[in-house]
């Protein structure tokens, strides 16, 4: 039997919100009513779905048990929520979020809404990739830099112990301890830099402008580049999440300009335009050889993902100097 249609006025409202309405019996397995435009989200399977079909057979095998548990554990007074993968075609799945409730106590009839959460899942995946990449980067820096520094300190300490045991003169001992002090100071500085990289922006201690200036100074020293910076005096960023994502976008843009574009000058501006802020990072490097939209590098992917997380628009392309320009326009938030 075909799936029934719902009132046109209700369907238009749901369609604008990207919501699919459904009704089902037999503990959610037999769907008797479905929004007529459901195929826009559910794919080609929705066009052939009938009340005789088992809804669960189109759910990814790994997700069926949790969906069944959510349905069985629900009652008429509460709404359950469950995310699962749905077979939108014979060989692919999409992520859906389902909200449902039992129509009345001790009945197998249900109703609810479904909408796609593809973008949310992509953001979650991106966030995990960023986290794993930062962990690997931290591990390499600890192993290749700080651990080597500490190993050097151990060598100098053992040498000092030997010199003391063999009765070396005071000047020789002073020279050895001075070297240990020098290595210790370097280790403290490197540890400070690592900790700053883990938590680069803390608006409780510094303004966002001060955090950016620190990043620019470190980048100039590390890469031997020129990095002019301009920021409007009427712009203040107070939101912690916004500040962190803007900082990381700037950091990623600088790294890309140096490592991939061989730039030696990177200009950064942060200006206010009505209720928006505009962050622009431009360099004099080699630029893109192809359309940046077709470039699938992790750095550009991270920049775009962070922009989406703060509901900002991002424009990435070549500039008049032949290098790359990254322009991020975001809504200013007071909290």
Buried (B, 14 or more C-beta within 10 A) or exposed (E): EEBEEBEEEEBEEBBEEEBBBBBBBBBBBBBBBBBBBBBEBBBEBBEEBEBEBEBBEBBEEEBBEEBBEBBEEBEEEEEBEBBBBBBBEEEEBBBBBBBBBBEEEEEBBBBBBBBBBEEEBEBEEBBEBBEEEEEEEEEEBBEEBBEEBBEBBEEBBEEBEEBEEEEBEEEEBEEBBEBBEEBBEBBEEBBEBBEBBEEBBEBEEBBBBEBBBBBBEBBBEEBEBEBEBEBBEEBEBEBBEBBBBBBBBBBBBBBBBBEBBEBBBBBBBBBBEEEEBBBBBBBBBBBBEEEBEEBEEEBBBBBBBBBBBBEBEBEBEBBEBBBBBBBBBBEBBEE
